[in-house]
Amino acid sequence: TTSAMILLAALVSVALSQVCKDGDLECPVTSGATFDDETSDFSLRQLRGVKAAVSKEWSFLKPNPELLIWDRRVNTSLNTTTDLVNISIYNGWLKVPLVHDPALLDYELPPYVCLRVRGMAALQQPAKNGPLLAHCGGPGSGRRCAMDMSKLNFDIDGQHSVISDFDLLAIDQRGVNTSSDPYETEKRWGKVPPCPFTEAEKAVKPFPTMYCNEIKRRNFLQRPKKLMEMLAPLDNTSMDAFKNYVLPIWKAGNVPFTDMAPYNESFARWYYRLVKLEHAFCFEAERYKLKAPNGREYNSLLFAGTVDLAHDLDLFRQAIGAEQLSLYGASYGTSVVSVYASIFPQHTFRLVMDGVVNPAPDVTLRAGSSARGIESVWDGLVKDCETSLVRNMAPDEVCPAAPSAATKTMKVLLGANKTKAAQLLRLVQISVFKYQELFGPLAMACVEQFYSGTEVYGCNETFQLLDKLASYDTNRSEANESDHFQIGIQSMVMGTDSAGRLNEEEFITWWKTTKDRDPIGVKWATTWIIAMSTWPAYARPVPPVGDPALKAVIIGNLHDPNTAYENAQHMKTAFPEGYLVTWQGYGHCLKVTKHATPLLKAYKEAKKNQTLPQYTNAVAKYACMSKILSYLETGEGVEDGHTCLLPEPIPLGKAAVKALGPDDDDDDGGAGSSGDSSDNSSIDSGNSSG
């Protein structure tokens, strides 16, 4: 009846008014009020995961103080390809909910956390192209990434187009050690100020730094019997196993090269067991527990995956009042930016993925891809070695391991002399990972010497260089010993992102197959599959990435040790309207920093003299990156399927060994010498959001 309906309406009205008091999202809008979304309480809406309309009131220079507070502005100079450029860098705290799950947030309010962020203001304000977020990979990229990218790839032509037209952004991913930043230190810009946000009248804490060192902290190494019982109660718990396997793995922080341990099943098993135990204790550590306003305890390690980071980035975007965000991801950063673009395609402007991580969120697929990346580089070096025989080269330019360099290598690695085999495997790994042009010729010299028994120029001197590198690695490990296996944040993020957990027997089955199929890549891939498989939390896999309309640029290196080229092909299918760019050369991602300044000078000189510049490997990489810069600036300039041609193979003969000089790989190729030195910086500490 009508009276019954009136009574029902009255009851509904009363119920709605009570619900509104509780902050529900279905509250009726009061006449005359203006709202960005369903509720006027911005903090609650943000906490509940509802996407707010961006207010034009906020900007990069004046962010929303409920989300982002710049507390330090630094005026300094950036060391670019052509000159020193005066820039303004903003440092601050971003406030984000620990949990971005709307379903859970209907029932309770989890805590907030703070993330340290940095922005580099466009030279021309307001930025014509808006914000550009850079993520340098890891997992574990920090807020220094945008500045690093500016010195590496963003200004190779000296035109300053990217740094003029974009506000560059970077963020400390959840779990990153805020105090590890090289700029915000007592000697440079000053220590990091505390997070200024509060919740329920209590200070909001930064997301805890992720590190795992519980076996050492609990003194298990001084109680080896107890440690062995916890590692394998049904297996050999004798002190022989502790001495022969556990201690060498612990001291190396990995499976050591000694006596070809990477090919030894017992070492693989004990490595798996050690990391599994470390992760189990680490996951339960009190330092990762955070309390909500209602007193409920949350384990923060459950909320540190790539999807969480994508939502953090979107709050960063909202905080500066930007409708859209451009993203540039390198290595694991490709996973970050592709997930963001898949969840928030309407807020994605331009998108670059360089050195693509396998987009399939599966433990075995990602680990297998890691192995194949290593193999692809070694296969490339072997091909360059073999072709030197037929290229009409001088005798000292011919690779000494040709022909059959791959077969000779495996005969040494599987031979009876495990000392030489371990030396060669270590040398090959180094030549594959980073120093192809430096150690590639040395590795081929040792392949021939160890196989034939005849001394080959350069091999004997090689191991002096290796000892120097070992000393460097030891010092670096001691500086980072709080995260003993140095895979803590990687395990947390990739373990959260990837479905599938291999138990010990499944892992050994995988290891045996991979060792036979990818003998050079198995050591690297073993670390990744153990890191993901032993992470204790249930997976929260990233969604299938992609968008049918976004015109992303995907860069793949044919010889990338960290990220196999096949990953770039898979990513292109996820963004069908995008552009695949292939670099034929070597190395992880596309970097030109070492050559940018001299190349630019040589080009200008050739143009002045009306001569054609010499097309070298360095010029090829420079030209390739120039296309990416054109895309960032204009959205054009790249053709799908474009291949950046490598003009010549890597020289691997005796002449290349003789030509080796000191490695200047860390030279940033800039025009000046001081760059962003604190001596040239003026610092404004305090709230500069106004």
Number of C-alpha atoms within 10 A of each C-alpha: 6 7 8 9 10 11 12 12 12 12 12 12 13 12 11 16 15 13 14 15 9 10 15 17 18 11 16 12 12 8 6 6 7 10 14 14 15 17 21 14 14 17 13 17 20 16 22 23 17 17 17 16 13 18 15 10 10 17 19 28 17 17 23 19 18 12 20 27 26 26 20 22 24 20 17 21 21 23 24 28 30 21 15 18 16 15 18 18 23 24 25 26 26 28 26 26 23 25 23 22 15 13 10 12 15 12 8 13 18 23 24 23 25 26 24 28 23 25 26 24 23 25 19 12 14 16 18 14 20 22 26 27 23 29 32 24 20 16 26 22 21 26 25 22 21 25 21 14 19 21 21 22 22 25 23 28 20 15 13 18 17 23 22 20 22 25 27 28 29 25 29 25 29 33 26 23 18 20 13 10 15 11 17 19 14 10 11 15 21 14 13 19 15 15 20 17 21 13 13 10 8 9 15 19 19 21 25 20 17 24 23 25 18 21 19 15 10 11 11 15 17 10 10 18 15 13 20 22 14 15 21 14 11 8 10 13 18 12 13 10 16 19 12 12 20 23 14 18 21 19 12 14 18 23 26 19 19 16 15 22 19 23 20 13 13 15 22 25 17 20 22 25 20 23 26 21 18 21 25 17 15 22 23 14 14 9 13 18 14 20 14 16 15 11 10 12 13 17 16 22 23 20 21 24 25 27 23 24 22 22 21 23 23 19 22 26 24 25 24 24 21 21 17 21 26 24 27 23 23 26 22 27 27 29 29 29 28 31 23 26 25 21 21 17 18 12 17 20 21 22 25 24 28 26 28 31 27 26 24 21 23 19 22 22 15 23 23 21 22 27 27 27 29 27 23 24 28 25 17 19 27 22 18 19 27 21 15 23 17 8 10 10 12 11 13 14 18 24 27 26 27 21 17 12 21 19 13 17 25 16 14 21 25 13 13 10 13 17 14 20 24 21 19 23 24 19 21 23 23 18 22 31 19 18 16 23 18 21 24 27 29 29 28 31 25 28 32 23 19 23 19 13 10 10 13 19 18 19 20 13 10 17 15 11 11 16 11 11 13 12 12 11 12 13 12 11 17 11 10 13 16 17 18 23 23 17 21 25 25 19 23 29 30 29 31 26 25 24 19 17 21 17 12 18 10 10 19 18 11 17 22 17 12 21 19 11 14 20 20 28 25 26 26 20 26 26 21 23 26 26 26 30 24 24 25 21 14 14 21 21 19 24 15 14 20 22 20 13 11 20 18 27 27 27 31 29 30 22 27 30 29 26 30 29 25 17 22 27 18 15 28 20 15 19 22 17 16 24 19 25 25 21 25 21 26 25 22 23 22 22 19 22 24 17 20 27 22 15 22 18 13 13 17 13 14 14 12 9 9 9 10 10 14 12 13 14 19 20 20 19 21 23 17 23 22 19 16 21 21 15 18 26 17 10 16 13 13 19 13 15 12 14 16 20 17 18 14 11 16 22 21 30 26 21 17 20 23 12 8 13 8 6 9 9 12 8 10 22 24 25 18 16 11 14 22 22 15 20 12 15 20 13 18 15 16 13 15 17 20 9
